[in-house]
């Protein structure tokens, strides 16, 4: 009888994680570049039953095993494309297709992002909104009249007082064998994991990598209707686990009263 309490408790714990993830998705409905998170479940270890007596043993099914509940297998991100919103911002860049920007974090490590609301940092380098410099480093400078970012990643600038444009670098892209295995860091940043594999570098538009669209930003890929349905399903599953605990508690109380 006690097993039912533990099994229902694992269901409540797993659904609580599911509810937290759905709530985070809904909270980031309008966050540019945000990718939907998903909780993946698995059943826990099964144990063989121990029937009492020879008669019970002979009547027991050959597969007399029972599970011990549910657990969270993993958290994954869904990297389907979000809507591309036109902004006409000179440094707004959306990735049309697969791929990530590579940025350098303050501690020197590398991270990957699809957030394309770029800016020029204090040192004149193209960077993310948080100030993380894009790799490879592209120096724009402060005395610039216009910046053009081509679909293939080439960056052209026109300085004040000049009629012509000059190429100052090219934005490279990164892909992964399994992007759903990337570990989220927050601020639309991800780092590789054993599941995702290491970054594979390519030029925009080559080897299945997407192209760049200047003047656009990629919006969140959260589908509000789907998330609301998932929310109701998770709430019902949580409530059913609570009812199992309540029923088990009542049966235990009845058993205790019979012993008295």
N, C-alpha and C positions, 0 to 999 in steps of 0.2 A: 504493500500500500504506500509505503514511504517513497517508492520509486516515482510514483505519479507526481508527487510534490516536486521532486528534483527535475523531472522531465518538463513539467509546466514552467518551472522557474527558468530553465534554459530557453524556452520559447519566449518568455517575457523579455529576457535579456537580449535575445537576438532581434526581436521586433522593436525594442527600444532603440537599438542601433539603426535599424531600418527607418524608424520615424525620424531620428536625428538627421540622417542622410537626406531624406525627402524634404525636411524642413530647410536644410542648407541649400538644396536645389531651388526651392521656391524663393528663398531669401535672395538668391543671386539671379533671379529671373531677368533682370535688366543689366547685369554686369557684363560688359563687353568681353568676349573671348572665353567666358566661363563654360566649362564642360560638365555635363550631368554626371553625378556620382551614382553608383549602384552597389548594393550589398549582395554578395553571393553567399548562399547558405549551403550547408552540408549536414547530413545526418551523423550523429555521433556513434561511437563504438557500440556494437551489439554484443549481448551476453547470452550464453546458453542457459536455459532454465534448469532448475534442479528439482524435478518432481520427487515427492516423498513416497517411498514404498514401492514394492515390485509391481503392484497393479497400476499405480499411477505412471510408472516408468514404461510399462507395456503399452499404455494408451497414449502416451505423449507423442506428438508428431516428431518426425525425424529432424525437422528444422525448428525445434522449440527454442527460438532465440527472441529476445526482445531488445529494442533500442533504448538508448539512454538520453534521447533528446536531440536538440539541434544546436548548431554552432555557426558562427560567421566564418566562412571559408576565406573570403578576401573582400577587399574594396577595389572597385575598378572605375575608371572614367570612360565615358562614352564620347568618342571624338568625331561624331558626325558633325558636319558643318552647320554653323548657325547662319542666320540671315545676314547678308552683307548690306550694311546701312551706308548710304552715301552721305559724306560729311563735307567733302571738298577741302578738308584739311590738308595742308601741304605735306605734313609728316604723318598723316594717318595712312596706314598700309594694312590691307587685309590679305590673308593667304587664301587663294582660291584653289582648294584641293588639299592634298596631304602635305605635312611638313611643319617644322617649328623653327623659330628664331633661336639662335644660341646667344646667351648673355653671360657676362662675367659677374659673379657676385662679389660683394665687398671682401669676403674671406679668400678670394682667389679661385674658388670652385666654379664650375659651370652649371648652368641650368638652362631650361628650354621653355619657350613660351609661344603662344599664338596671338598674344595681345599685340596689336600693331599700332597703338596710339603712341608713336615715337616722339622723341624730343631731342634737343641738343643739350648735352650736359655742360657743366661749368668749364670743362676743358675743351669744348668744341666738338666732342665726339657724339655720333648718333647713339642714342640709348633708349631704354625703356622708360615709362613714366616714373618708375621708382629710382631712376638714375643708374641702372645697371647697363654698362656699355655693351653694345652688340659686338659679336665676334664674326668676322674679323673687324678690327677697329676701323671706322670710317670717319675721318676728320672733316667736318663740315665748316667749322670756323664761325665766327660771329658776324663778319662783314659779308653776308650773303643776301642777295636779293630774292632768289628763288631756288628751290630744290626739286628736281624731277627724279622719280624712282621708276625705272622701267619694269616691265613685266618679268624680264629675265634677271632682275636684281641690280642692274647697273644704276649707280647713283650719279647724277649730273647736277652741277651747281652753277649758278651765275652770280658772280660777285658784283657788288655795287660799283657802278662806273664802267662795267664791261658789257659788251654786246654779245660776245660768244659764251658758250658753256664749256665746262671742263669736267671730265670724269674723275671722281675722287675715290672710287672704290666700287665694290660690288657686294651685295648682301647674299651670303650663302645660306643654305637651308640644311636642316637635319631631319632624318626620318628614323623610325625604329621598327624592328621586326614585329613587335607587338606593343603598340602605343597604349593599349588598355592596362599594361603593366607598369606604366610610369607612376612614380610616387609624387603626389601633389605637395607643394611646399607653401601654398597660399600665394596671393598676389599674381595669379595666373602663371605660376612657375611650377615646373616639374623637374625631377631628377630621374636618371635611369635606375632600373633595378635589374635583378637577375632575370626576371620574367620579360621585361621590355627589351633587354639586350642593350649594347652600346650604340651610340649615335652613328648613323650612316650619313656622311656628308654628300651633298649634291647641289648643283645649281638649280635655281627655280626653272621649272618647265622641263627638266631632264629626269630620266629614270623614275617616272611616276610621281615626281614631286610637283606640287602646285605652283602656280604663278602668282605674282604680286599685283595687287590692284591699288594704286595710289588714290587717295581721296575717299577711301572706304574703311570702315571698321567692321569686324565680324562680331555679331551680337551673340548672346548666350544661346545654346542649343536646347535649353530647358523648354519642354512642352507642358504648359500649365495644366491642361486637361489630363494628360497622362499622369502627372504628378499628383493631382487631386484624387484620381482613381487609386493610385498606389497608396496614397495616404489613408483612404478609407479602408482599403484591404488590410494594411498593416494594423490599423486601429482595431478592426474586427478580430484579427489573429491574436492581438494582445489581449483583447477582452475574453476570447475563448480560453486562453491560458489561465487567466484569472479565475474563470468559472471552474476550470479543472481543479485548481488549488482549493477553491471553496468547497467543491463536491468531495474532494479527498479529505479535507479537514472534517467535514460533517460525518463521513463514514468512519474516520478514525475516532471521532467522539462517540459514535454509536458503539463501536467495538469496545471502547474503554468502559462504557456504561454496562455492557453485557458481562464484562469480567467482574464487575462489582457485586 
